[in-house]
Amino acid sequence: MSNIFDGIRKSRFRRGPSRLLGGIAGGLATTTGLNVWLVRLLVLLSFLLPVFGLGMYLVVWALTPWQDSSIPAEQVFGSRN
């Protein structure tokens, strides 16, 4: 299981430093170079899609590392060595 989390941690995607809730939109904006408010609007619009929007947001939130590389799902399923 730690190999999965190590692989996620090696990606350059992190929760954005400019965040309102979970930091996912801020991280996407930083990674793609888009305006953070545009990305936030797109994320909110994705919530209108049945199950996909909110469900995917929760999955991404659980698997996205914070700025210090800690992953919420890893804290639930097992600690780092």
C-alpha positions, 0 to 999 in steps of 0.5 A, spaced: 500 500 500 505 504 501 508 504 494 501 507 491 502 512 496 509 513 494 507 514 487 502 519 488 507 523 492 512 523 486 507 526 482 507 534 482 500 535 484 499 538 491 493 541 494 494 549 492 496 554 498 491 558 496 485 554 498 478 555 500 476 548 502 480 542 500 485 546 496 483 541 490 482 547 485 488 551 488 492 545 486 489 544 479 490 552 478 497 552 480 499 545 476 495 548 470 497 555 470 489 557 470 486 562 474 484 559 481 477 562 480 476 559 474 478 552 476 473 553 482 468 555 478 469 549 473 469 544 480 463 547 482 459 546 475 462 539 476 458 538 482 452 538 477 453 532 474 450 526 478 455 522 482 461 524 478 462 531 481 462 530 488 464 523 488 470 525 484 472 531 488 472 526 495 476 521 492 481 526 489 481 530 496 483 523 499 488 522 495 492 528 494 498 530 498 498 536 502 504 541 501 508 537 506 506 531 502 502 527 507 496 524 504 489 523 508 487 516 505 494 514 508 493 516 514 486 512 515 489 506 511 496 506 514 502 510 517 508 512 513 514 509 515 
